[in-house]
Amino acid sequence: MEIKDIIGYTTEYGFPMLLSWYLLVRIEGKLAKLTDVIGLLSERVAGMQA
């Protein structure tokens, strides 16, 4: 593999990989909050039925 090939792969796939990583990291926090809220909601619904 030549340096020209490595540079080509980096320019071709680097941006999509970086963008995907950024979006996953950003969404991870929101998913954690959503999980907490769903757990709280299920506890409250269970408390209403009792």
PDB file with SEQRES, HELIX, SHEET and CRYST1 records, atoms N, CA, C and O in Angstrom:
SEQRES   1 A   50  MET GLU ILE LYS ASP ILE ILE GLY TYR THR THR GLU TYR          
SEQRES   2 A   50  GLY PHE PRO MET LEU LEU SER TRP TYR LEU LEU VAL ARG          
SEQRES   3 A   50  ILE GLU GLY LYS LEU ALA LYS LEU THR ASP VAL ILE GLY          
SEQRES   4 A   50  LEU LEU SER GLU ARG VAL ALA GLY MET GLN ALA                  
HELIX    1 AA1 ILE A    3  GLN A   49  1                                  47    
CRYST1    1.000    1.000    1.000  90.00  90.00  90.00 P 1           1          
ATOM      1  N   MET A   1       0.846  -1.165   0.000  1.00  0.00           N  
ATOM      2  CA  MET A   1       0.000   0.000   0.000  1.00  0.00           C  
ATOM      3  C   MET A   1       0.899   1.237   0.000  1.00  0.00           C  
ATOM      4  O   MET A   1       1.812   1.361   0.815  1.00  0.00           O  
ATOM      5  N   GLU A   2       0.625   2.119  -0.906  1.00  0.00           N  
ATOM      6  CA  GLU A   2       1.430   3.332  -1.032  1.00  0.00           C  
ATOM      7  C   GLU A   2       0.815   4.471  -0.235  1.00  0.00           C  
ATOM      8  O   GLU A   2      -0.358   4.424   0.137  1.00  0.00           O  
ATOM      9  N   ILE A   3       1.613   5.484   0.018  1.00  0.00           N  
ATOM     10  CA  ILE A   3       1.153   6.647   0.772  1.00  0.00           C  
ATOM     11  C   ILE A   3       0.015   7.355   0.036  1.00  0.00           C  
ATOM     12  O   ILE A   3      -0.873   7.931   0.664  1.00  0.00           O  
ATOM     13  N   LYS A   4       0.046   7.309  -1.278  1.00  0.00           N  
ATOM     14  CA  LYS A   4      -1.010   7.935  -2.077  1.00  0.00           C  
ATOM     15  C   LYS A   4      -2.350   7.245  -1.809  1.00  0.00           C  
ATOM     16  O   LYS A   4      -3.388   7.902  -1.729  1.00  0.00           O  
ATOM     17  N   ASP A   5      -2.319   5.928  -1.672  1.00  0.00           N  
ATOM     18  CA  ASP A   5      -3.540   5.183  -1.372  1.00  0.00           C  
ATOM     19  C   ASP A   5      -4.080   5.527   0.017  1.00  0.00           C  
ATOM     20  O   ASP A   5      -5.285   5.696   0.200  1.00  0.00           O  
ATOM     21  N   ILE A   6      -3.182   5.629   0.980  1.00  0.00           N  
ATOM     22  CA  ILE A   6      -3.587   5.957   2.349  1.00  0.00           C  
ATOM     23  C   ILE A   6      -4.221   7.340   2.407  1.00  0.00           C  
ATOM     24  O   ILE A   6      -5.246   7.527   3.062  1.00  0.00           O  
ATOM     25  N   ILE A   7      -3.626   8.293   1.735  1.00  0.00           N  
ATOM     26  CA  ILE A   7      -4.179   9.645   1.710  1.00  0.00           C  
ATOM     27  C   ILE A   7      -5.534   9.641   1.019  1.00  0.00           C  
ATOM     28  O   ILE A   7      -6.457  10.331   1.452  1.00  0.00           O  
ATOM     29  N   GLY A   8      -5.657   8.871  -0.047  1.00  0.00           N  
ATOM     30  CA  GLY A   8      -6.938   8.778  -0.742  1.00  0.00           C  
ATOM     31  C   GLY A   8      -8.034   8.201   0.133  1.00  0.00           C  
ATOM     32  O   GLY A   8      -9.158   8.702   0.137  1.00  0.00           O  
ATOM     33  N   TYR A   9      -7.711   7.142   0.880  1.00  0.00           N  
ATOM     34  CA  TYR A   9      -8.696   6.550   1.784  1.00  0.00           C  
ATOM     35  C   TYR A   9      -9.069   7.522   2.898  1.00  0.00           C  
ATOM     36  O   TYR A   9     -10.232   7.611   3.291  1.00  0.00           O  
ATOM     37  N   THR A  10      -8.097   8.234   3.393  1.00  0.00           N  
ATOM     38  CA  THR A  10      -8.366   9.178   4.471  1.00  0.00           C  
ATOM     39  C   THR A  10      -9.289  10.291   4.000  1.00  0.00           C  
ATOM     40  O   THR A  10     -10.235  10.650   4.700  1.00  0.00           O  
ATOM     41  N   THR A  11      -9.027  10.829   2.842  1.00  0.00           N  
ATOM     42  CA  THR A  11      -9.880  11.915   2.352  1.00  0.00           C  
ATOM     43  C   THR A  11     -11.254  11.408   1.947  1.00  0.00           C  
ATOM     44  O   THR A  11     -12.237  12.141   2.049  1.00  0.00           O  
ATOM     45  N   GLU A  12     -11.334  10.176   1.495  1.00  0.00           N  
ATOM     46  CA  GLU A  12     -12.620   9.642   1.044  1.00  0.00           C  
ATOM     47  C   GLU A  12     -13.501   9.196   2.205  1.00  0.00           C  
ATOM     48  O   GLU A  12     -14.707   9.440   2.198  1.00  0.00           O  
ATOM     49  N   TYR A  13     -12.908   8.546   3.199  1.00  0.00           N  
ATOM     50  CA  TYR A  13     -13.689   7.978   4.292  1.00  0.00           C  
ATOM     51  C   TYR A  13     -13.543   8.710   5.616  1.00  0.00           C  
ATOM     52  O   TYR A  13     -14.294   8.428   6.549  1.00  0.00           O  
ATOM     53  N   GLY A  14     -12.628   9.615   5.726  1.00  0.00           N  
ATOM     54  CA  GLY A  14     -12.381  10.298   6.991  1.00  0.00           C  
ATOM     55  C   GLY A  14     -13.531  11.157   7.448  1.00  0.00           C  
ATOM     56  O   GLY A  14     -13.935  11.092   8.608  1.00  0.00           O  
ATOM     57  N   PHE A  15     -14.066  11.969   6.544  1.00  0.00           N  
ATOM     58  CA  PHE A  15     -15.162  12.858   6.920  1.00  0.00           C  
ATOM     59  C   PHE A  15     -16.413  12.089   7.341  1.00  0.00           C  
ATOM     60  O   PHE A  15     -16.983  12.408   8.384  1.00  0.00           O  
ATOM     61  N   PRO A  16     -16.871  11.079   6.571  1.00  0.00           N  
ATOM     62  CA  PRO A  16     -18.051  10.336   7.033  1.00  0.00           C  
ATOM     63  C   PRO A  16     -17.830   9.633   8.374  1.00  0.00           C  
ATOM     64  O   PRO A  16     -18.748   9.555   9.191  1.00  0.00           O  
ATOM     65  N   MET A  17     -16.627   9.125   8.602  1.00  0.00           N  
ATOM     66  CA  MET A  17     -16.346   8.473   9.879  1.00  0.00           C  
ATOM     67  C   MET A  17     -16.373   9.482  11.018  1.00  0.00           C  
ATOM     68  O   MET A  17     -16.926   9.200  12.081  1.00  0.00           O  
ATOM     69  N   LEU A  18     -15.792  10.637  10.812  1.00  0.00           N  
ATOM     70  CA  LEU A  18     -15.782  11.673  11.843  1.00  0.00           C  
ATOM     71  C   LEU A  18     -17.188  12.178  12.125  1.00  0.00           C  
ATOM     72  O   LEU A  18     -17.554  12.380  13.283  1.00  0.00           O  
ATOM     73  N   LEU A  19     -17.965  12.382  11.099  1.00  0.00           N  
ATOM     74  CA  LEU A  19     -19.340  12.846  11.270  1.00  0.00           C  
ATOM     75  C   LEU A  19     -20.178  11.810  12.018  1.00  0.00           C  
ATOM     76  O   LEU A  19     -20.951  12.166  12.908  1.00  0.00           O  
ATOM     77  N   SER A  20     -20.032  10.552  11.671  1.00  0.00           N  
ATOM     78  CA  SER A  20     -20.772   9.485  12.358  1.00  0.00           C  
ATOM     79  C   SER A  20     -20.386   9.420  13.829  1.00  0.00           C  
ATOM     80  O   SER A  20     -21.253   9.288  14.692  1.00  0.00           O  
ATOM     81  N   TRP A  21     -19.100   9.510  14.120  1.00  0.00           N  
ATOM     82  CA  TRP A  21     -18.635   9.484  15.508  1.00  0.00           C  
ATOM     83  C   TRP A  21     -19.225  10.660  16.289  1.00  0.00           C  
ATOM     84  O   TRP A  21     -19.698  10.481  17.412  1.00  0.00           O  
ATOM     85  N   TYR A  22     -19.199  11.857  15.706  1.00  0.00           N  
ATOM     86  CA  TYR A  22     -19.725  13.048  16.372  1.00  0.00           C  
ATOM     87  C   TYR A  22     -21.213  12.886  16.682  1.00  0.00           C  
ATOM     88  O   TYR A  22     -21.663  13.184  17.789  1.00  0.00           O  
ATOM     89  N   LEU A  23     -21.964  12.413  15.698  1.00  0.00           N  
ATOM     90  CA  LEU A  23     -23.399  12.261  15.911  1.00  0.00           C  
ATOM     91  C   LEU A  23     -23.710  11.194  16.952  1.00  0.00           C  
ATOM     92  O   LEU A  23     -24.622  11.371  17.759  1.00  0.00           O  
ATOM     93  N   LEU A  24     -22.973  10.096  16.950  1.00  0.00           N  
ATOM     94  CA  LEU A  24     -23.191   9.057  17.959  1.00  0.00           C  
ATOM     95  C   LEU A  24     -22.893   9.559  19.364  1.00  0.00           C  
ATOM     96  O   LEU A  24     -23.642   9.272  20.298  1.00  0.00           O  
ATOM     97  N   VAL A  25     -21.825  10.294  19.519  1.00  0.00           N  
ATOM     98  CA  VAL A  25     -21.466  10.838  20.841  1.00  0.00           C  
ATOM     99  C   VAL A  25     -22.512  11.836  21.297  1.00  0.00           C  
ATOM    100  O   VAL A  25     -22.874  11.869  22.474  1.00  0.00           O  
ATOM    101  N   ARG A  26     -22.995  12.643  20.382  1.00  0.00           N  
ATOM    102  CA  ARG A  26     -23.978  13.659  20.724  1.00  0.00           C  
ATOM    103  C   ARG A  26     -25.322  13.023  21.096  1.00  0.00           C  
ATOM    104  O   ARG A  26     -25.979  13.470  22.037  1.00  0.00           O  
ATOM    105  N   ILE A  27     -25.722  12.003  20.375  1.00  0.00           N  
ATOM    106  CA  ILE A  27     -27.008  11.359  20.621  1.00  0.00           C  
ATOM    107  C   ILE A  27     -26.964  10.492  21.877  1.00  0.00           C  
ATOM    108  O   ILE A  27     -28.001  10.264  22.500  1.00  0.00           O  
ATOM    109  N   GLU A  28     -25.786  10.007  22.259  1.00  0.00           N  
ATOM    110  CA  GLU A  28     -25.665   9.114  23.409  1.00  0.00           C  
ATOM    111  C   GLU A  28     -26.228   9.743  24.680  1.00  0.00           C  
ATOM    112  O   GLU A  28     -26.933   9.080  25.440  1.00  0.00           O  
ATOM    113  N   GLY A  29     -25.923  11.007  24.914  1.00  0.00           N  
ATOM    114  CA  GLY A  29     -26.434  11.690  26.104  1.00  0.00           C  
ATOM    115  C   GLY A  29     -27.943  11.830  26.085  1.00  0.00           C  
ATOM    116  O   GLY A  29     -28.606  11.678  27.111  1.00  0.00           O  
ATOM    117  N   LYS A  30     -28.475  12.120  24.922  1.00  0.00           N  
ATOM    118  CA  LYS A  30     -29.924  12.264  24.812  1.00  0.00           C  
ATOM    119  C   LYS A  30     -30.620  10.924  25.007  1.00  0.00           C  
ATOM    120  O   LYS A  30     -31.702  10.871  25.591  1.00  0.00           O  
ATOM    121  N   LEU A  31     -30.019   9.849  24.531  1.00  0.00           N  
ATOM    122  CA  LEU A  31     -30.610   8.526  24.739  1.00  0.00           C  
ATOM    123  C   LEU A  31     -30.588   8.140  26.210  1.00  0.00           C  
ATOM    124  O   LEU A  31     -31.523   7.500  26.691  1.00  0.00           O  
ATOM    125  N   ALA A  32     -29.564   8.508  26.913  1.00  0.00           N  
ATOM    126  CA  ALA A  32     -29.489   8.208  28.349  1.00  0.00           C  
ATOM    127  C   ALA A  32     -30.596   8.944  29.101  1.00  0.00           C  
ATOM    128  O   ALA A  32     -31.249   8.370  29.972  1.00  0.00           O  
ATOM    129  N   LYS A  33     -30.803  10.212  28.763  1.00  0.00           N  
ATOM    130  CA  LYS A  33     -31.880  10.978  29.407  1.00  0.00           C  
ATOM    131  C   LYS A  33     -33.240  10.382  29.071  1.00  0.00           C  
ATOM    132  O   LYS A  33     -34.112  10.288  29.935  1.00  0.00           O  
ATOM    133  N   LEU A  34     -33.421   9.982  27.828  1.00  0.00           N  
ATOM    134  CA  LEU A  34     -34.681   9.382  27.406  1.00  0.00           C  
ATOM    135  C   LEU A  34     -34.945   8.081  28.163  1.00  0.00           C  
ATOM    136  O   LEU A  34     -36.080   7.815  28.559  1.00  0.00           O  
ATOM    137  N   THR A  35     -33.923   7.285  28.361  1.00  0.00           N  
ATOM    138  CA  THR A  35     -34.057   6.036  29.119  1.00  0.00           C  
ATOM    139  C   THR A  35     -34.488   6.324  30.554  1.00  0.00           C  
ATOM    140  O   THR A  35     -35.349   5.630  31.094  1.00  0.00           O  
ATOM    141  N   ASP A  36     -33.897   7.339  31.170  1.00  0.00           N  
ATOM    142  CA  ASP A  36     -34.267   7.710  32.541  1.00  0.00           C  
ATOM    143  C   ASP A  36     -35.722   8.163  32.613  1.00  0.00           C  
ATOM    144  O   ASP A  36     -36.446   7.779  33.532  1.00  0.00           O  
ATOM    145  N   VAL A  37     -36.145   8.962  31.666  1.00  0.00           N  
ATOM    146  CA  VAL A  37     -37.513   9.473  31.662  1.00  0.00           C  
ATOM    147  C   VAL A  37     -38.514   8.343  31.436  1.00  0.00           C  
ATOM    148  O   VAL A  37     -39.574   8.328  32.062  1.00  0.00           O  
ATOM    149  N   ILE A  38     -38.200   7.412  30.565  1.00  0.00           N  
ATOM    150  CA  ILE A  38     -39.095   6.278  30.325  1.00  0.00           C  
ATOM    151  C   ILE A  38     -39.213   5.430  31.589  1.00  0.00           C  
ATOM    152  O   ILE A  38     -40.304   4.962  31.915  1.00  0.00           O  
ATOM    153  N   GLY A  39     -38.109   5.225  32.302  1.00  0.00           N  
ATOM    154  CA  GLY A  39     -38.158   4.491  33.559  1.00  0.00           C  
ATOM    155  C   GLY A  39     -39.025   5.183  34.591  1.00  0.00           C  
ATOM    156  O   GLY A  39     -39.809   4.532  35.282  1.00  0.00           O  
ATOM    157  N   LEU A  40     -38.893   6.490  34.703  1.00  0.00           N  
ATOM    158  CA  LEU A  40     -39.710   7.270  35.644  1.00  0.00           C  
ATOM    159  C   LEU A  40     -41.179   7.208  35.259  1.00  0.00           C  
ATOM    160  O   LEU A  40     -42.044   7.071  36.125  1.00  0.00           O  
ATOM    161  N   LEU A  41     -41.463   7.305  33.987  1.00  0.00           N  
ATOM    162  CA  LEU A  41     -42.837   7.237  33.509  1.00  0.00           C  
ATOM    163  C   LEU A  41     -43.460   5.884  33.823  1.00  0.00           C  
ATOM    164  O   LEU A  41     -44.613   5.817  34.251  1.00  0.00           O  
ATOM    165  N   SER A  42     -42.716   4.815  33.617  1.00  0.00           N  
ATOM    166  CA  SER A  42     -43.265   3.490  33.904  1.00  0.00           C  
ATOM    167  C   SER A  42     -43.516   3.307  35.391  1.00  0.00           C  
ATOM    168  O   SER A  42     -44.484   2.648  35.771  1.00  0.00           O  
ATOM    169  N   GLU A  43     -42.660   3.879  36.249  1.00  0.00           N  
ATOM    170  CA  GLU A  43     -42.879   3.811  37.686  1.00  0.00           C  
ATOM    171  C   GLU A  43     -44.154   4.551  38.073  1.00  0.00           C  
ATOM    172  O   GLU A  43     -44.929   4.064  38.896  1.00  0.00           O  
ATOM    173  N   ARG A  44     -44.373   5.708  37.493  1.00  0.00           N  
ATOM    174  CA  ARG A  44     -45.571   6.489  37.819  1.00  0.00           C  
ATOM    175  C   ARG A  44     -46.832   5.818  37.319  1.00  0.00           C  
ATOM    176  O   ARG A  44     -47.855   5.843  38.004  1.00  0.00           O  
ATOM    177  N   VAL A  45     -46.785   5.224  36.149  1.00  0.00           N  
ATOM    178  CA  VAL A  45     -47.957   4.515  35.625  1.00  0.00           C  
ATOM    179  C   VAL A  45     -48.247   3.312  36.507  1.00  0.00           C  
ATOM    180  O   VAL A  45     -49.412   3.027  36.785  1.00  0.00           O  
ATOM    181  N   ALA A  46     -47.227   2.605  36.950  1.00  0.00           N  
ATOM    182  CA  ALA A  46     -47.429   1.458  37.842  1.00  0.00           C  
ATOM    183  C   ALA A  46     -48.013   1.925  39.172  1.00  0.00           C  
ATOM    184  O   ALA A  46     -48.832   1.221  39.764  1.00  0.00           O  
ATOM    185  N   GLY A  47     -47.609   3.087  39.645  1.00  0.00           N  
ATOM    186  CA  GLY A  47     -48.147   3.624  40.903  1.00  0.00           C  
ATOM    187  C   GLY A  47     -49.594   4.039  40.780  1.00  0.00           C  
ATOM    188  O   GLY A  47     -50.334   3.974  41.762  1.00  0.00           O  
ATOM    189  N   MET A  48     -50.023   4.463  39.602  1.00  0.00           N  
ATOM    190  CA  MET A  48     -51.403   4.862  39.394  1.00  0.00           C  
ATOM    191  C   MET A  48     -52.333   3.651  39.379  1.00  0.00           C  
ATOM    192  O   MET A  48     -53.496   3.755  39.770  1.00  0.00           O  
ATOM    193  N   GLN A  49     -51.834   2.521  38.936  1.00  0.00           N  
ATOM    194  CA  GLN A  49     -52.672   1.325  38.830  1.00  0.00           C  
ATOM    195  C   GLN A  49     -52.833   0.632  40.176  1.00  0.00           C  
ATOM    196  O   GLN A  49     -53.789  -0.119  40.372  1.00  0.00           O  
ATOM    197  N   ALA A  50     -51.937   0.867  41.081  1.00  0.00           N  
ATOM    198  CA  ALA A  50     -51.980   0.161  42.372  1.00  0.00           C  
ATOM    199  C   ALA A  50     -53.021   0.747  43.312  1.00  0.00           C  
ATOM    200  O   ALA A  50     -53.180   0.267  44.434  1.00  0.00           O  
TER     201      ALA A  50                                                      
END                                                                             
